[in-house]
Amino acid sequence: MTNAFPFASVGQMLTDMVGTWHDHITVHHLDGLPMPKDNYAGAAGDAPYDNLVYIDFDGVSYRQTNITFRGRPLHQRTFTGVLREGVLHFDTLGPQDPGHIGISGGPNILLFVASHYSAATMRYSEPDWIYLPSPGVRLRSTVLYRRGKAVRTLLARGVRLSPLADKRHDLDPRGAAGDVHGERSVTTVYERD
C-alpha cells in the first residue's frame, strides 16, 4: 500500500507498522528494576517474554494480533479498529471499555489511549507510547494503572521480520496453516479489580 497520509499523521504511522514483528517484552517496577512475574496485567505471567505481532492496515481498517511464543504459554490477542477523521478508533475491548483511540504524538510517535476517563479506567488503564525510530524498529512503552495508581511499566522492543502480515511466521507456535489473525479479543479488566 502506498502511504498517502500526511507526515506524522496516525494513518502514516499505522502504514509504517504494517508487517510481522518480533517483540521482546520486559516489565519493570516503577523504580526500573525488572519484574520476573507480572501479576498486574490482564494476561498475567512470567517476564521477559516474546510475541509475534501481525499488523494489517488498509488505509481504513486496522488489525493487530499478538502471539506469545517464548517465555510464557501460547496466548493470542487480536485488536481491531477503524481510522476515522484521522484518529484510530478501536473496536470495543470488552465490557465497560471506555473506548480507546490511536492518536499522533508527533513525528514517529503513536499513542494508544483511553478516549476518556471513567470508573472503568480507574480500575484498569494502560496507555501505550509507540516510537518508530527507524524503518523496521518499533519501541512500545506502557504504564499500567490499577485502581488509579501506577503499578508497573512495560517495554516491548520490536524488530520487523516481514513487511507483510499475510502468512504465519516460522516462529508462530500455532503452526504454518491458518489465518494470522484470530477473532477480536474480549477482556474483562474494565469491569473488575
C-alpha positions in Angstrom: 0.0 0.0 0.0 1.3 3.4 -0.9 1.5 5.8 2.0 -0.8 8.7 1.0 -1.1 10.1 4.6 0.5 13.3 5.8 3.8 13.1 7.7 3.4 12.4 11.4 -0.3 11.5 11.0 -1.9 8.4 12.6 -2.5 7.0 9.1 1.2 7.4 8.1 2.4 5.7 11.3 -0.1 2.8 11.0 1.0 2.3 7.5 4.7 2.3 8.6 3.9 -0.5 11.2 2.3 -3.0 8.7 4.1 -6.3 8.8 5.2 -9.1 11.0 7.2 -8.1 14.1 9.2 -9.9 16.9 8.7 -8.1 20.2 10.9 -8.8 23.2 9.0 -7.7 26.3 10.3 -6.8 29.7 8.3 -5.5 32.7 9.6 -3.3 35.4 8.8 -1.9 38.9 8.4 1.8 38.9 12.0 2.3 40.1 13.2 0.4 36.9 14.1 -2.9 38.5 12.9 -5.9 36.4 9.9 -7.9 37.4 10.3 -11.6 36.9 6.5 -12.1 37.1 3.8 -9.6 36.1 0.7 -10.2 38.3 -0.9 -6.8 37.4 -1.6 -7.3 33.7 -4.9 -8.6 32.2 -2.8 -11.5 30.9 -0.5 -12.1 33.8 2.6 -14.2 33.6 6.4 -14.5 33.6 8.8 -11.9 32.2 10.6 -11.4 30.0 8.7 -12.9 27.1 8.4 -12.7 23.3 5.5 -12.0 21.0 5.0 -12.2 17.3 2.9 -9.2 16.3 1.0 -9.2 13.0 -0.2 -5.8 11.9 -2.5 -5.1 8.9 -3.8 -1.7 7.8 -5.5 -0.9 4.5 -5.9 2.8 5.0 -9.1 2.4 7.0 -9.3 -0.9 8.8 -6.6 -1.8 11.4 -6.0 -5.3 12.7 -3.3 -6.5 15.1 -2.7 -10.0 16.5 -0.2 -10.7 19.3 1.0 -14.3 19.7 3.2 -15.2 22.7 5.8 -17.7 21.6 8.6 -17.7 24.2 8.8 -17.1 28.0 5.0 -17.8 28.6 2.4 -20.2 27.4 0.9 -19.6 24.0 -1.5 -16.7 24.2 -3.3 -14.9 21.4 -4.9 -11.4 21.4 -6.5 -9.7 18.4 -7.4 -6.0 18.3 -9.3 -4.2 15.5 -10.2 -0.6 14.7 -11.1 1.9 12.0 -9.4 5.2 11.1 -12.0 7.9 11.2 -11.3 11.6 10.7 -7.5 10.9 11.2 -7.9 9.1 14.5 -7.9 5.3 15.0 -11.0 4.1 16.9 -10.5 0.7 18.4 -13.5 -1.7 18.5 -14.8 -2.4 22.0 -12.2 -4.3 24.0 -14.7 -5.7 26.5 -17.5 -4.9 29.0 -17.3 -1.3 30.3 -14.4 -0.4 27.9 -14.5 3.4 27.8 -13.3 3.4 24.2 -9.7 3.5 23.0 -8.1 5.6 20.3 -4.9 5.8 18.4 -3.5 9.4 18.2 -0.4 11.1 17.0 2.2 12.2 19.5 4.2 14.0 16.7 6.7 12.5 14.2 7.2 8.8 14.7 5.2 8.7 18.0 1.8 6.9 18.1 -0.3 6.8 21.3 -3.0 4.2 22.1 -5.0 5.6 24.9 -8.5 5.6 26.5 -10.7 8.1 24.8 -11.9 9.4 28.1 -11.6 8.6 31.8 -14.3 6.7 33.7 -14.8 4.3 36.6 -13.5 1.6 34.3 -10.2 3.4 33.6 -9.8 3.8 37.4 -9.9 0.0 37.6 -7.5 -0.6 34.7 -5.7 1.7 32.3 -2.6 1.0 30.2 -1.7 3.8 27.7 0.8 2.8 25.1 3.5 5.0 23.6 4.8 3.6 20.3 8.0 5.0 18.9 9.2 4.3 15.4 12.9 5.4 15.4 13.8 3.9 12.0 12.2 1.6 9.4 11.9 -1.9 10.9 12.3 -0.9 14.5 9.4 -0.3 16.9 9.5 0.5 20.6 6.4 0.3 22.8 6.3 1.5 26.3 3.4 1.4 28.7 2.5 2.4 32.3 -0.1 0.2 33.9 -2.6 1.8 36.4 -4.7 -0.3 38.7 -7.3 1.4 40.9 -6.0 4.7 39.7 -2.4 4.0 40.8 0.7 3.4 38.7 1.9 -0.2 39.4 4.4 -1.1 36.7 5.9 -0.3 33.3 6.5 -2.4 30.2 8.9 -2.1 27.3 8.5 -4.0 24.0 11.5 -3.8 21.7 10.2 -4.7 18.2 12.1 -5.8 15.0 10.2 -6.2 11.7 10.5 -9.8 10.4 8.5 -9.2 7.2 6.9 -6.1 5.6 3.7 -8.2 5.3 1.4 -10.0 7.7 -0.1 -12.3 5.1 1.1 -15.7 6.5 2.1 -17.2 9.8 5.8 -16.8 10.6 8.0 -19.9 11.3 8.2 -18.8 15.0 4.4 -19.0 15.3 3.5 -21.8 17.7 0.1 -22.2 16.1 1.8 -23.8 13.0 2.0 -22.6 9.4 -1.6 -23.2 8.4 -4.4 -20.7 9.1 -5.0 -17.0 9.2 -2.5 -14.9 11.1 -5.4 -13.1 12.8 -8.0 -14.5 15.2 -11.4 -13.3 16.3 -11.4 -10.0 18.1 -10.4 -10.5 21.7 -12.6 -9.5 24.7 -11.2 -8.6 28.1 -13.0 -8.2 31.4 -10.3 -6.0 33.1 -12.5 -2.9 32.9 -15.3 -4.4 35.0 -13.3 -6.0 37.8 -10.5 -5.1 40.2 
